[in-house]
Every structure is written in structure tokens, then in C-alpha cells.
Amino acid sequence: MLTRRRFLTVAGGMAAAAMVPARLGMAASGKTTPSPSGAVALDALAPAREDLRRLVTSRALTADDPWVLMHVLIPLGPDARRGEERILDAVVRAWVEPVMAGGKAYPAFPLKIEGHPNHFLEVMHATGVPLDRRFTTKTGEVTRADLDAAAKALFSPALRGGELSWTVSVFTTSMPPDHDRFENAGGQSFAVSALVEVLAQATEAAYGDTVAAMRGAKLYGRSTLQTLPCNGTHVLGGLLDALASGYRAKRLQERVTDLMRAALFRLGPEVALIDHAIGQSGAPQAQLNADAAKLQFLGHSLESFGFAHRHALYTPTVAELAQVRTAEGELAAVVHRLATIHDLDALQRQVPRACWVVLGDACHALHALQSPVA
């Protein structure tokens, strides 16, 4: 069975099955023709936003999958409704369950539903759900503050690498650097700053080959980065949240700046790889797979760049801004094909989990294009 996590891994990893010169950049796709300056006017993104909003409201909003529904909150906000009920209330009521640790039950979402530890809680943080917002659950009435406390109690030191990103986002936005110590239900003590460092080191290691390609030392191709969640795009999220929350130890700002440069460099070569490794045959299914991979990569990447820009964490150079504009144009072209050419009804019938991933990625893409990098 193609599980959601397996699909995410395949979608991210297939794109890097070939090696291409980094200089190919976006031109390798052959599907987007930017203006001579490489810019895409912001109003040119309006049709893509409209197509994505229709996709989100007509398909994602009507899905019966909690993972998809939580993604709907990212562009539509924490009070988004389906019928008379708020989506978040429905998901929490149906899926939060008691988890035993240290002889006590804590309210939490099961990992098999979230896909990544603390994923749903991170969405609550990102969309501004108040600490005192109350929810009805199988364990009784709880608040977001109760879910935050449960995340700390249930934290396991076994959580490492890219899977740590959502937890770092939750912990850094709820615990300031000067009050970052907590204990789990087993009595183990942790410092959030130490978890940030673990994620930073894992991200730097994953970006090693990309940095080498950026410096011209090797061709851009498959590496550890593509095996991380959402084609390696999510690992930056936790570090950006940490910076926005005031975490600066061990030169974190400078290190994330270097990672942002590498992530911006990646925009062109990764799209070229996707076209070469997945969409090269031109067959309809291959084109759909390639566009799904590009939707995921470009939507998540542009979302991170927008967050960094809004929080004054990184200012792109003129050349990097041109890369962003070209990526926006490429994403707009992908969205147009999803809205007009690809048969998502057939995908839903044949591989429903793959369709759910496309819908979740459409939510990220809509969020990215709602607040593009200026």
C-alpha cells in the first residue's frame, strides 16, 4: 500500500534520480517564459491564486482526511468552516486521543494521522490559534495550552533529523530562549536551544551537496536533502521559526542565511531534475507526477522565503529575487495545468493518498502566493 509518508518520500526522491549542471536552472523545464528581467508581475499570479483557492475549497475542504483538512487551515485560517462547524474543532474532536506516559494520560494526535510529530500542533501555532481556545475531545475539554503541555510531556529524545522540524517550530514559538527548559513525562530534562542546534546540524549536513553544487564543486543531483520531508523543504521551517522567536545561539542567524542562499539556488536545478527524471517521457501520468512534485517543492520553498521576508530574517539579492519571480511563474504554470489538463478525479479514484498529498501541497502553494516575496 502506498502510505502518505511513502508517497511523500517517493515524490521528493524521484526528482533527484539524475544529475544535471546547476547552470540549467529553470530554463531546463522549458515551460515558463519570464520577462527579460526574469520577473513575474505580482498581478500575474492572480489567476493561479484563484485556481488554487478553487482547488482548496472544492476538493481539500470537502475531503474526509484530517491531514488534508489541517492543511486547509494554512491558507484559509483557523476559523475555516465546513458547513456550520469549524474544521479545527471537527479534527480535534475526532482525532485527539489519550496517550499514556509516566502514568498519566495526555491529549495528542496519533502520529499515523499527523504524518510528522507535532505537525497538527505546528499548524495551530502558525495560524495563530489562541492558547485558551477550547476544544471538545475524547479525553474531555482541552485547550491549545493543554496540547502544548502534552507535546513537551510526550517528547522523545529519539526524534532526530528533519522530523524534528515541526517540534522545533512548536517549542520555539511557545518557549522563549531565556526560558527554554522543559521535562518530559519520564523526567528527562531538555533545552529547546539544544534541539534547535540538532536540527541546524542535520539541515546543514543535508544541504552539503547542494552547497557544493552552488559553489561549482559538483553537479546538482540526488542527495540526502531530497529524502527529507517534502523534498527537503520543511527542514528550514523549524529554523526560521526559531530565528523569528529570538533564538540566536551558535551563530544561528548566519548559518540560516547560508542555508537560505542554498535553498534559493536550488529553485532552478531542482525543477530541472524533476522534469528530467519524472516528466521526460511526456506521457500524461508522467506529466502529472512531475507537476505534483513541482507543486510540492515550489509551494513549500516560496512559502519559506515569504516567511523569511515578512519577518526580516533574510533579504534576497536582486539575482535571487529574479529566481523567486521565475519560480512563481513556474508554479503558476503548474497550477494552471492542474486546473485545466490533469485528471484529479481519476487520481482520487486510483491513488487517493496521492491525491490528498496534492491537495495538501495546493494549500501550501496558495499560502505562498497569498503573501509573495516583495
N, C-alpha and C positions, 0 to 999 in steps of 0.2 A: 504494500500500500504506500502511496506517495503521501507521506505526512507533511504538514505545513513546514516543519523545520527542515525536512529533507528537500522540499521544493525550494525553499529559500537558499539552501546550500548549493543545489544544482544550478539555480538561476544565477547565482553570483559566480560560481566557479566555472561554468561552461564558457563564459565570456573571455576567460583568460587562457584558453587552451592553445592559443597561438602566440607567436612573438611578432611584434611589429615595431618599426622605428618610431620613436616618440614624436619625430617631426611630422608624422602623418596627421596627427591631431584630428580635429573634427572633419577635416576635408575628406578623410577616408570614408565617411558614411555616404557622401555623395547625395544626401537628401535635403540638406539645408543650405541655402544660398544667402548668407548675410550681406549687408551693405558693404561697400568698400572699406568702411571703418571697422567692420566686424560687429557693429551694433545692431541690436534689435529694438526698435522703439517700444517703450513700455506699453503703449496702447495697442500694439500689435499682439500683445498677449491676451487681450480681452476675449477673443474667440476661444482660446484654449481654456481660460478660466471658466467660461460659460459651458464648454463641453465637459470639463471636469466636474463642475457643480451638478450638471445633469446626471453624470455617471454616479456621483456620490449620492444624490438624493433619490434617484430612481432605482439604483441597484444596491449600493452599500447600505443605505438607510433601511432597506427592506430585507436585508439578509437576516438569517436566523443564527448567525455565528457571533459569539461575543467578541472574538478577536477583531472581526470586521467592524462591529458596532463601536468598539472603543476607538478605533481609528477614525470613525466619523466625527468624534468629538474634536479631533485635531484641527480641522478647518471650520467646523460649524459651532464649536464651543461647548462648554459643559452643560448647558441647558437645552441642547438639541433634543427634540422630541420625535417620537414615532407615535402618531395618534395623540392621545391625551397624556401619555406617560413620558417622562424624561428617560432618554436612553440609559444614562448612567445609573439611575435608580433601578431600572429593569435588570441591568447587568449585575450590579452589586447584589440585588435581592436573589437572583437566580444562581449566582456562581461563587460568591464568598462562602467559605466553609470553615469550620473549626479545624485548626491544625495543632496537634499536641506537641509541646516542647517544655522540658523542665517541670513536668507535672501540671501544666496549665494549658488551656485551650486559647489559641489566638486566631482572630479572623483574618483570612487571607485568600487570595485567588490561587487555585491549583496551577502548577507550572504547565501541565498539559493543555490548559486553556490559554494562558498568557503567552507561551512560547519562549519567554525570557523572564528570569526572576525580576519581580517588581515592575514589570512592563506596564500593567494597567495603572499602578500607583504613580508611575512616572507621567503617564498621560494626565492624571488628575493634577499633578504638580504643574505640568506645562500649560494646562488650560486654566489654571487659577481656581481650582475647586477650594473653597474655604476650609480651614481646619475644623470648624464647628459644623459643617454640613452633615446632616444626619441621614442615615440610610437604614432601611429595614433589611435584615439578613436572616439566614437560617440560624445564626447564633444570637439573634436578638438585634436591638438597635445599636448601631455603631456610628462613629464619626470618622472623618478622614484622619483626624489625630489618632484615633484608635488603630487605624490601618498603618499609619506611620510607625506607631509604637510596636505593632506586630512585626513589621519589616525588620526592625532592629532586633527584636527578640528571636526571630527565626533566621537571622543572618548566619551563614556558614562560611568559615574561612576557606572552604574548598572552592568557593566561587572565584574564578580567575579569568584573565584574558578579556576578550571582547564581551563576554556575557556579564561582566561587571558593570558595564556602562550605564544601564538603567538604574542600578542600585546606587551608583555614584551620583547620578542626577538627583535621585530622591534624597539621599543623605546630605549632599552639599547644599541643597536648597532648603533643607529643614534644620540643619545644624551649622552655625557659623564657625569659621576657623578657630576662634578662641574658645569654643565650647563644642568640640567635635568628638569627644569620647563617649562611648556607649558600651553597654554589656548586652550580650545575647542571653537567651533563656538558660543556657548552660553555664553562665557565669564567666564566660570569656570576655575580655576587655579589648576594645578596638579603638583606633583613632581614624576618623574619616580621612584625614590628610594622608595617612599611610595607604588607604585604599585608593586614593587619587593617584598616588605615586605608582602603585601596582598597575593601575590602568594606563598611566602615562608610559611606563616602560614597555608594557605589552603593545601599545599603539605604535611606539617608536620602532619596536622590533618588526611589527607587521609592515610598516611603511619603509623598511630598509631598502628593498629592491626598487620601490617607486622613487625614493630619493636618489638612488644610484642612477636610475634612468633619467631623472630630471637633470642630473649633473653630467649626463652624456657618457657615463661609465658602462652602461649596458643598455640593451633593448628593453622596452617595456613589455612585460608579459606576465604569465601566471606567477603568483607568489602567495605567501600566507595571507596577505591582505584580502584577496578575493574569497577566502574561506570564512572570513568573519561575517557576522550578521549583516544582511542587506548589502552584499558585495563590499564589505569593509567600510561602509559609510557611517554606521551607527557609533563606532568607537569614539569618534570625535565629539559626539553629543555630550557624553558624560564629562569630558574635559572642558568643553565650552561652558557647561552649567557650573562646573567648579570655579572657573575663572569669573563668571558673572556673579557668583556668590562670595567672591573675595579670597578664594584660595590662590596663593601665590608661592608657596614654599618650593624650594629646589628649582628655581628659575622656570616655573610652570608657564608663565606668560611667554617667555622667549621660546620655549620648547613647543608650545602650541602654535606659535607664529610660524615656526619651521614646518610643522605638520600641515598648517593651513596652506602654505605655499605648495607643498607636495600634493595636497588634495585638489587645489586649483589646477596644477599642472596635469593631474590625472584626467581632467574632463575630456580632453581630446583623445589621448591614446586609449582610454577605456572604451569609449564609444566605437573607436576603430576596431578594437578587439571583438566587441560584441557583433558588429557587422560581419567581420571576417569569420569568426568561429561559429556563429549561430545563424545569421541571416544570409550567408553567402549563396546558398542554393536558389534563393528567390521563391521557393515554394511557400504557399500561404501559411502553413503551420510554422515554417522556419521564420517567416517574417513576423508572425505573431509572437513567437518566442523571443525574437530579437527585440521587438518593441516592448515586450513586458520587462525584459532585462534593462533596457534603457530607461523605461519609466521609473523603475526602482532606483537605479543608480543616479539619474539626473535629478529626480524629485527629491531624494534624500540629500544629495550633495548641495543643491541650491537652497534647500531648507536650512542646512547648517550655515551656509555662507550668509543667508539673510539674518539668522540669529546673531552671528558674529558681528555683522554690520550694525544691527539695531542696538546691540549692547556695547558698541565701540571696542570690541575685542580684536578686530582686525580690519585694516583699511586696504583694499586691493589696489594694486598699481593700475595704471592706465591699460597696460597689456593684459593684466589679469581680468580687469573689468570687461575688456573685449572678449576674453574667453567665456566669461559668465554670460554675456549677451548672446554669443553663439550657442552656448549650451541651452539657454532659454528658447532660442529658435528651434533647436533640435528637439527639445521637449515638446514644444508646441506642435511640431510636425508629427511626433509620436502620438500625441493626444488626438490630433485630427484623424489619424489612421484608426485609432481605437474607436473613435466615434462614428466613422463612416465606412471603413473597409472590413475590419476584423469582426468575426462572428463570436461575440462573447456569450451568446445564448448556447452555441454549440460547446464552447469551453466549459460553461457551467454544467451542462449535461454530462460531458465526457470526463472532465477533471475538475470537480467542484472546488477542491482545495487550491488548485492553481488559479482559478477564477477569484477566490477570496483574496489571495495574495495580490492579484492585480488591483482589486478594489481597495485594499489597504494602501497600496502604493499610490493609487489615484488620490487618496486622502492626503498623503504627504505632498504630492505634487501640487494639489490645489492650495494647500497651506503655503508652499514655497512661492507660488505665483501670486498669492494674495498680498505678500509683502516682499517683493523682489529687491535685490541689492540695488541701491540707488546709483 
